[in-house]
Amino acid sequence: MNPVGLRSDLLVIAELVPSQVRILDLGCGDGALLEYLVREKQVTGRGIELGEAGVLTCVRRGLSVRQGNLEEGLADYPAASFDYVILSQTLPFLDDPAMIVEEMLRVGKQAIVSFPNWGYWRCRFELLLTGRIPHASDLPERWHETPRWQAFTVADFGDFCRRLGVRITQERYLAHTRRLKNIRYKNLRATTAVFSLEKC
């Protein structure tokens, strides 16, 4: 954790969000990011969280969060009802990531996503040496545990965005908690990626 108490990728996301905008945080967990943005950037924030414990923690923090399953989409929200829609460390767990990203960009003007990068050199080395799917440093669950995840890389995500007709407007990379200033060989050097997206 850093001095403000946010996970490293959440701090990067917070820096990408301007003050006094409307945000929707999908899979908001315990509400740490949402609370920070409301307090420090005076955003109008809402959240959706699947887990009951996370929803209760958010409510205790005074946040506007409802329990819901992202796989069912965001039909409750009209188009362009938010400035930013955030999805942190949740994309690998979704059965239909394309639908979620498209929904994010329907209800929001911009989307921000963060995810672990299985293209990181240690992951590649572990797979080469052991022949087993590596354990991403940002995800505590193993491949067979609930919730199940899908491994993908920074390069995969770039291809995914091109196929969807989504433009990457900003990109940030972390090697654990350290930010990569030089993004050369980013798919090899980054453990975590943060992207800001908009429709083409």
ChimeraX commands (.cxc) that place a marker at each C-alpha (Angstrom):
marker #1 position 0.00,0.00,0.00 radius 0.5
marker #1 position 1.08,3.57,-0.62 radius 0.5
marker #1 position 0.74,6.59,1.72 radius 0.5
marker #1 position -2.92,7.24,0.79 radius 0.5
marker #1 position -3.82,3.59,1.40 radius 0.5
marker #1 position -4.75,2.63,-2.16 radius 0.5
marker #1 position -3.46,-0.35,-4.08 radius 0.5
marker #1 position -0.94,0.82,-6.72 radius 0.5
marker #1 position -3.22,0.35,-9.74 radius 0.5
marker #1 position -6.07,2.14,-7.93 radius 0.5
marker #1 position -3.81,5.13,-7.30 radius 0.5
marker #1 position -3.00,5.29,-11.03 radius 0.5
marker #1 position -6.72,5.10,-11.82 radius 0.5
marker #1 position -7.43,7.90,-9.33 radius 0.5
marker #1 position -4.89,10.10,-11.11 radius 0.5
marker #1 position -6.63,9.52,-14.45 radius 0.5
marker #1 position -10.00,10.68,-13.07 radius 0.5
marker #1 position -10.55,14.48,-13.09 radius 0.5
marker #1 position -12.26,16.29,-10.22 radius 0.5
marker #1 position -16.03,16.71,-10.00 radius 0.5
marker #1 position -17.06,14.14,-12.59 radius 0.5
marker #1 position -19.65,11.35,-12.45 radius 0.5
marker #1 position -18.16,7.88,-12.03 radius 0.5
marker #1 position -19.41,4.31,-11.84 radius 0.5
marker #1 position -17.03,1.82,-10.21 radius 0.5
marker #1 position -17.76,-1.75,-11.32 radius 0.5
marker #1 position -16.69,-4.53,-8.98 radius 0.5
marker #1 position -15.83,-1.85,-6.43 radius 0.5
marker #1 position -14.93,-4.29,-3.64 radius 0.5
marker #1 position -14.68,-2.57,-0.27 radius 0.5
marker #1 position -15.08,0.87,-1.86 radius 0.5
marker #1 position -11.54,2.12,-1.15 radius 0.5
marker #1 position -11.15,3.78,-4.58 radius 0.5
marker #1 position -14.68,5.16,-4.62 radius 0.5
marker #1 position -14.29,6.66,-1.15 radius 0.5
marker #1 position -10.96,8.23,-2.12 radius 0.5
marker #1 position -12.40,9.79,-5.29 radius 0.5
marker #1 position -15.46,11.15,-3.47 radius 0.5
marker #1 position -13.32,12.63,-0.70 radius 0.5
marker #1 position -10.30,13.89,-2.64 radius 0.5
marker #1 position -11.78,14.72,-6.06 radius 0.5
marker #1 position -15.40,15.51,-5.14 radius 0.5
marker #1 position -16.74,13.08,-7.73 radius 0.5
marker #1 position -20.34,11.94,-7.81 radius 0.5
marker #1 position -19.72,8.24,-7.43 radius 0.5
marker #1 position -21.73,5.04,-7.58 radius 0.5
marker #1 position -20.61,1.45,-7.40 radius 0.5
marker #1 position -21.69,-2.08,-8.22 radius 0.5
marker #1 position -20.33,-5.03,-6.25 radius 0.5
marker #1 position -21.26,-8.72,-6.39 radius 0.5
marker #1 position -20.15,-9.70,-2.90 radius 0.5
marker #1 position -22.46,-8.92,0.00 radius 0.5
marker #1 position -19.55,-8.25,2.36 radius 0.5
marker #1 position -18.13,-5.64,-0.03 radius 0.5
marker #1 position -21.51,-3.94,-0.41 radius 0.5
marker #1 position -21.94,-3.75,3.37 radius 0.5
marker #1 position -18.45,-2.28,3.80 radius 0.5
marker #1 position -19.21,0.34,1.14 radius 0.5
marker #1 position -22.52,1.25,2.78 radius 0.5
marker #1 position -20.76,1.64,6.13 radius 0.5
marker #1 position -18.39,4.06,4.40 radius 0.5
marker #1 position -21.41,6.09,3.28 radius 0.5
marker #1 position -21.05,5.16,-0.39 radius 0.5
marker #1 position -23.84,4.65,-2.93 radius 0.5
marker #1 position -23.27,1.02,-3.94 radius 0.5
marker #1 position -25.68,-1.68,-5.03 radius 0.5
marker #1 position -25.26,-5.41,-5.24 radius 0.5
marker #1 position -25.25,-6.71,-8.79 radius 0.5
marker #1 position -23.72,-9.13,-11.26 radius 0.5
marker #1 position -21.77,-7.44,-14.06 radius 0.5
marker #1 position -22.41,-10.43,-16.34 radius 0.5
marker #1 position -26.02,-9.22,-16.57 radius 0.5
marker #1 position -24.88,-5.93,-18.11 radius 0.5
marker #1 position -25.71,-2.35,-17.16 radius 0.5
marker #1 position -29.25,-2.09,-18.54 radius 0.5
marker #1 position -30.36,-0.12,-15.45 radius 0.5
marker #1 position -28.23,2.82,-16.57 radius 0.5
marker #1 position -29.07,5.06,-19.54 radius 0.5
marker #1 position -26.48,5.94,-22.17 radius 0.5
marker #1 position -23.88,8.57,-21.21 radius 0.5
marker #1 position -25.04,8.73,-17.60 radius 0.5
marker #1 position -21.44,8.80,-16.31 radius 0.5
marker #1 position -18.22,10.52,-17.33 radius 0.5
marker #1 position -16.02,7.57,-16.32 radius 0.5
marker #1 position -16.74,3.89,-15.73 radius 0.5
marker #1 position -14.01,2.00,-13.85 radius 0.5
marker #1 position -13.23,-1.73,-13.82 radius 0.5
marker #1 position -10.17,-2.62,-11.73 radius 0.5
marker #1 position -8.68,-6.14,-11.69 radius 0.5
marker #1 position -12.03,-7.68,-12.71 radius 0.5
marker #1 position -11.76,-8.16,-16.49 radius 0.5
marker #1 position -9.97,-11.57,-16.26 radius 0.5
marker #1 position -12.93,-12.98,-14.28 radius 0.5
marker #1 position -15.65,-12.06,-16.78 radius 0.5
marker #1 position -17.21,-14.58,-19.16 radius 0.5
marker #1 position -18.00,-11.89,-21.76 radius 0.5
marker #1 position -15.44,-9.08,-21.45 radius 0.5
marker #1 position -16.43,-7.56,-24.82 radius 0.5
marker #1 position -20.01,-7.05,-23.64 radius 0.5
marker #1 position -18.82,-5.40,-20.42 radius 0.5
marker #1 position -16.41,-3.02,-22.18 radius 0.5
marker #1 position -19.10,-2.09,-24.70 radius 0.5
marker #1 position -21.57,-1.47,-21.85 radius 0.5
marker #1 position -18.97,0.61,-20.00 radius 0.5
marker #1 position -18.58,2.82,-23.07 radius 0.5
marker #1 position -22.34,3.04,-23.55 radius 0.5
marker #1 position -23.08,4.32,-20.04 radius 0.5
marker #1 position -19.82,6.27,-19.72 radius 0.5
marker #1 position -17.93,8.68,-21.93 radius 0.5
marker #1 position -14.67,6.96,-20.99 radius 0.5
marker #1 position -13.72,3.66,-19.40 radius 0.5
marker #1 position -10.71,2.87,-17.25 radius 0.5
marker #1 position -9.57,-0.73,-16.76 radius 0.5
marker #1 position -6.69,-2.32,-14.89 radius 0.5
marker #1 position -5.58,-5.94,-15.08 radius 0.5
marker #1 position -2.59,-8.21,-14.37 radius 0.5
marker #1 position -0.29,-8.86,-17.33 radius 0.5
marker #1 position 0.56,-12.51,-17.94 radius 0.5
marker #1 position 3.08,-11.36,-20.55 radius 0.5
marker #1 position 5.39,-10.30,-17.67 radius 0.5
marker #1 position 8.79,-11.94,-18.04 radius 0.5
marker #1 position 8.60,-13.90,-14.78 radius 0.5
marker #1 position 5.26,-15.40,-15.84 radius 0.5
marker #1 position 6.79,-16.45,-19.16 radius 0.5
marker #1 position 9.84,-17.89,-17.41 radius 0.5
marker #1 position 7.71,-19.82,-14.90 radius 0.5
marker #1 position 5.60,-21.32,-17.71 radius 0.5
marker #1 position 8.76,-22.23,-19.64 radius 0.5
marker #1 position 10.47,-23.87,-16.65 radius 0.5
marker #1 position 7.54,-25.60,-14.97 radius 0.5
marker #1 position 5.03,-26.07,-17.80 radius 0.5
marker #1 position 2.35,-24.71,-15.48 radius 0.5
marker #1 position 0.17,-21.60,-15.72 radius 0.5
marker #1 position 1.90,-18.95,-13.59 radius 0.5
marker #1 position 0.27,-17.28,-10.63 radius 0.5
marker #1 position -0.20,-13.56,-11.37 radius 0.5
marker #1 position 1.19,-11.37,-8.60 radius 0.5
marker #1 position -1.96,-9.20,-8.47 radius 0.5
marker #1 position -4.48,-12.07,-8.26 radius 0.5
marker #1 position -4.54,-14.33,-5.21 radius 0.5
marker #1 position -6.76,-16.98,-6.83 radius 0.5
marker #1 position -5.26,-19.91,-8.69 radius 0.5
marker #1 position -6.69,-20.91,-12.08 radius 0.5
marker #1 position -8.98,-23.62,-10.65 radius 0.5
marker #1 position -10.36,-21.62,-7.71 radius 0.5
marker #1 position -13.52,-19.54,-7.65 radius 0.5
marker #1 position -13.78,-17.06,-9.24 radius 0.5
marker #1 position -12.10,-18.53,-12.32 radius 0.5
marker #1 position -9.94,-16.23,-14.43 radius 0.5
marker #1 position -8.70,-16.03,-17.99 radius 0.5
marker #1 position -5.03,-15.20,-18.52 radius 0.5
marker #1 position -4.22,-12.52,-21.11 radius 0.5
marker #1 position -1.45,-10.04,-21.83 radius 0.5
marker #1 position -1.05,-6.35,-22.64 radius 0.5
marker #1 position -0.61,-7.34,-26.31 radius 0.5
marker #1 position -3.82,-9.42,-26.18 radius 0.5
marker #1 position -5.73,-6.48,-24.73 radius 0.5
marker #1 position -4.50,-4.16,-27.50 radius 0.5
marker #1 position -5.77,-6.64,-30.11 radius 0.5
marker #1 position -9.07,-6.97,-28.22 radius 0.5
marker #1 position -9.59,-3.17,-28.27 radius 0.5
marker #1 position -8.86,-2.97,-32.00 radius 0.5
marker #1 position -11.39,-5.72,-32.73 radius 0.5
marker #1 position -14.01,-3.92,-30.62 radius 0.5
marker #1 position -13.36,-0.56,-32.27 radius 0.5
marker #1 position -12.19,0.95,-28.97 radius 0.5
marker #1 position -9.41,3.55,-28.77 radius 0.5
marker #1 position -6.81,3.45,-25.99 radius 0.5
marker #1 position -6.37,7.10,-24.97 radius 0.5
marker #1 position -3.96,6.64,-22.07 radius 0.5
marker #1 position -1.85,3.76,-20.81 radius 0.5
marker #1 position 0.10,3.27,-17.59 radius 0.5
marker #1 position 2.23,0.33,-16.53 radius 0.5
marker #1 position 3.44,-0.95,-13.17 radius 0.5
marker #1 position 6.15,-3.41,-12.22 radius 0.5
marker #1 position 4.58,-4.45,-8.91 radius 0.5
marker #1 position 4.27,-1.06,-7.14 radius 0.5
marker #1 position 6.87,0.76,-9.27 radius 0.5
marker #1 position 5.70,2.76,-12.29 radius 0.5
marker #1 position 7.40,2.15,-15.60 radius 0.5
marker #1 position 8.46,5.48,-17.05 radius 0.5
marker #1 position 9.94,3.93,-20.18 radius 0.5
marker #1 position 7.22,1.72,-21.70 radius 0.5
marker #1 position 9.52,0.01,-24.17 radius 0.5
marker #1 position 8.98,-3.75,-23.87 radius 0.5
marker #1 position 5.92,-3.02,-21.71 radius 0.5
marker #1 position 4.41,-6.47,-22.35 radius 0.5
marker #1 position 7.60,-8.04,-20.99 radius 0.5
marker #1 position 8.25,-5.67,-18.07 radius 0.5
marker #1 position 4.81,-4.78,-16.65 radius 0.5
marker #1 position 3.02,-6.81,-13.97 radius 0.5
marker #1 position -0.07,-4.58,-14.18 radius 0.5
marker #1 position -1.57,-2.36,-16.89 radius 0.5
marker #1 position -4.05,0.53,-16.61 radius 0.5
marker #1 position -5.83,1.76,-19.74 radius 0.5
marker #1 position -8.22,4.63,-20.42 radius 0.5
marker #1 position -10.59,3.84,-23.29 radius 0.5
marker #1 position -13.12,5.57,-25.49 radius 0.5
marker #1 position -15.17,4.71,-28.57 radius 0.5
marker #1 position -13.47,5.27,-31.93 radius 0.5
marker link #1:1,2 radius 0.2
marker link #1:2,3 radius 0.2
marker link #1:3,4 radius 0.2
marker link #1:4,5 radius 0.2
marker link #1:5,6 radius 0.2
marker link #1:6,7 radius 0.2
marker link #1:7,8 radius 0.2
marker link #1:8,9 radius 0.2
marker link #1:9,10 radius 0.2
marker link #1:10,11 radius 0.2
marker link #1:11,12 radius 0.2
marker link #1:12,13 radius 0.2
marker link #1:13,14 radius 0.2
marker link #1:14,15 radius 0.2
marker link #1:15,16 radius 0.2
marker link #1:16,17 radius 0.2
marker link #1:17,18 radius 0.2
marker link #1:18,19 radius 0.2
marker link #1:19,20 radius 0.2
marker link #1:20,21 radius 0.2
marker link #1:21,22 radius 0.2
marker link #1:22,23 radius 0.2
marker link #1:23,24 radius 0.2
marker link #1:24,25 radius 0.2
marker link #1:25,26 radius 0.2
marker link #1:26,27 radius 0.2
marker link #1:27,28 radius 0.2
marker link #1:28,29 radius 0.2
marker link #1:29,30 radius 0.2
marker link #1:30,31 radius 0.2
marker link #1:31,32 radius 0.2
marker link #1:32,33 radius 0.2
marker link #1:33,34 radius 0.2
marker link #1:34,35 radius 0.2
marker link #1:35,36 radius 0.2
marker link #1:36,37 radius 0.2
marker link #1:37,38 radius 0.2
marker link #1:38,39 radius 0.2
marker link #1:39,40 radius 0.2
marker link #1:40,41 radius 0.2
marker link #1:41,42 radius 0.2
marker link #1:42,43 radius 0.2
marker link #1:43,44 radius 0.2
marker link #1:44,45 radius 0.2
marker link #1:45,46 radius 0.2
marker link #1:46,47 radius 0.2
marker link #1:47,48 radius 0.2
marker link #1:48,49 radius 0.2
marker link #1:49,50 radius 0.2
marker link #1:50,51 radius 0.2
marker link #1:51,52 radius 0.2
marker link #1:52,53 radius 0.2
marker link #1:53,54 radius 0.2
marker link #1:54,55 radius 0.2
marker link #1:55,56 radius 0.2
marker link #1:56,57 radius 0.2
marker link #1:57,58 radius 0.2
marker link #1:58,59 radius 0.2
marker link #1:59,60 radius 0.2
marker link #1:60,61 radius 0.2
marker link #1:61,62 radius 0.2
marker link #1:62,63 radius 0.2
marker link #1:63,64 radius 0.2
marker link #1:64,65 radius 0.2
marker link #1:65,66 radius 0.2
marker link #1:66,67 radius 0.2
marker link #1:67,68 radius 0.2
marker link #1:68,69 radius 0.2
marker link #1:69,70 radius 0.2
marker link #1:70,71 radius 0.2
marker link #1:71,72 radius 0.2
marker link #1:72,73 radius 0.2
marker link #1:73,74 radius 0.2
marker link #1:74,75 radius 0.2
marker link #1:75,76 radius 0.2
marker link #1:76,77 radius 0.2
marker link #1:77,78 radius 0.2
marker link #1:78,79 radius 0.2
marker link #1:79,80 radius 0.2
marker link #1:80,81 radius 0.2
marker link #1:81,82 radius 0.2
marker link #1:82,83 radius 0.2
marker link #1:83,84 radius 0.2
marker link #1:84,85 radius 0.2
marker link #1:85,86 radius 0.2
marker link #1:86,87 radius 0.2
marker link #1:87,88 radius 0.2
marker link #1:88,89 radius 0.2
marker link #1:89,90 radius 0.2
marker link #1:90,91 radius 0.2
marker link #1:91,92 radius 0.2
marker link #1:92,93 radius 0.2
marker link #1:93,94 radius 0.2
marker link #1:94,95 radius 0.2
marker link #1:95,96 radius 0.2
marker link #1:96,97 radius 0.2
marker link #1:97,98 radius 0.2
marker link #1:98,99 radius 0.2
marker link #1:99,100 radius 0.2
marker link #1:100,101 radius 0.2
marker link #1:101,102 radius 0.2
marker link #1:102,103 radius 0.2
marker link #1:103,104 radius 0.2
marker link #1:104,105 radius 0.2
marker link #1:105,106 radius 0.2
marker link #1:106,107 radius 0.2
marker link #1:107,108 radius 0.2
marker link #1:108,109 radius 0.2
marker link #1:109,110 radius 0.2
marker link #1:110,111 radius 0.2
marker link #1:111,112 radius 0.2
marker link #1:112,113 radius 0.2
marker link #1:113,114 radius 0.2
marker link #1:114,115 radius 0.2
marker link #1:115,116 radius 0.2
marker link #1:116,117 radius 0.2
marker link #1:117,118 radius 0.2
marker link #1:118,119 radius 0.2
marker link #1:119,120 radius 0.2
marker link #1:120,121 radius 0.2
marker link #1:121,122 radius 0.2
marker link #1:122,123 radius 0.2
marker link #1:123,124 radius 0.2
marker link #1:124,125 radius 0.2
marker link #1:125,126 radius 0.2
marker link #1:126,127 radius 0.2
marker link #1:127,128 radius 0.2
marker link #1:128,129 radius 0.2
marker link #1:129,130 radius 0.2
marker link #1:130,131 radius 0.2
marker link #1:131,132 radius 0.2
marker link #1:132,133 radius 0.2
marker link #1:133,134 radius 0.2
marker link #1:134,135 radius 0.2
marker link #1:135,136 radius 0.2
marker link #1:136,137 radius 0.2
marker link #1:137,138 radius 0.2
marker link #1:138,139 radius 0.2
marker link #1:139,140 radius 0.2
marker link #1:140,141 radius 0.2
marker link #1:141,142 radius 0.2
marker link #1:142,143 radius 0.2
marker link #1:143,144 radius 0.2
marker link #1:144,145 radius 0.2
marker link #1:145,146 radius 0.2
marker link #1:146,147 radius 0.2
marker link #1:147,148 radius 0.2
marker link #1:148,149 radius 0.2
marker link #1:149,150 radius 0.2
marker link #1:150,151 radius 0.2
marker link #1:151,152 radius 0.2
marker link #1:152,153 radius 0.2
marker link #1:153,154 radius 0.2
marker link #1:154,155 radius 0.2
marker link #1:155,156 radius 0.2
marker link #1:156,157 radius 0.2
marker link #1:157,158 radius 0.2
marker link #1:158,159 radius 0.2
marker link #1:159,160 radius 0.2
marker link #1:160,161 radius 0.2
marker link #1:161,162 radius 0.2
marker link #1:162,163 radius 0.2
marker link #1:163,164 radius 0.2
marker link #1:164,165 radius 0.2
marker link #1:165,166 radius 0.2
marker link #1:166,167 radius 0.2
marker link #1:167,168 radius 0.2
marker link #1:168,169 radius 0.2
marker link #1:169,170 radius 0.2
marker link #1:170,171 radius 0.2
marker link #1:171,172 radius 0.2
marker link #1:172,173 radius 0.2
marker link #1:173,174 radius 0.2
marker link #1:174,175 radius 0.2
marker link #1:175,176 radius 0.2
marker link #1:176,177 radius 0.2
marker link #1:177,178 radius 0.2
marker link #1:178,179 radius 0.2
marker link #1:179,180 radius 0.2
marker link #1:180,181 radius 0.2
marker link #1:181,182 radius 0.2
marker link #1:182,183 radius 0.2
marker link #1:183,184 radius 0.2
marker link #1:184,185 radius 0.2
marker link #1:185,186 radius 0.2
marker link #1:186,187 radius 0.2
marker link #1:187,188 radius 0.2
marker link #1:188,189 radius 0.2
marker link #1:189,190 radius 0.2
marker link #1:190,191 radius 0.2
marker link #1:191,192 radius 0.2
marker link #1:192,193 radius 0.2
marker link #1:193,194 radius 0.2
marker link #1:194,195 radius 0.2
marker link #1:195,196 radius 0.2
marker link #1:196,197 radius 0.2
marker link #1:197,198 radius 0.2
marker link #1:198,199 radius 0.2
marker link #1:199,200 radius 0.2
view
